[in-house]
Amino acid sequence: MPSQFLYPYIRFLNASPDNGRVSFYANEQELFVDFPFGQISGYKQIPDGDVTFRAIWQNGGENVIYTIQTNVQNGDVITFALAIPLGLLDGVT
């Protein structure tokens, strides 16, 4: 990989065996689809500015595991590791 990046990049790691297969989105754009436990993606370019990241279970729909919004700048290189045990978020809205 180059030592400097002109755009922001992200990769995804499904580090939670309890969650099964997961898909990952940035601003409603599907980036990584149906990732099994232990798999890590390559890097993908994403837009700069305010970005909402979502991880959902493989069956899609509104089965959201995690959502976070952050400001991403050109040159950022991000690894999003999903490591939330199933049940940890029970009762959280």
Secondary structure, DSSP 8 states (H G I E B T S, - for coil): --SS-SS-EEEEEE--GGG-SEEEEETTEEEEEEE-TT-B---EE--SEEEEEEEEETT-TT-EEEEEEEEE-TT-EEEEEE---TTTTTT--
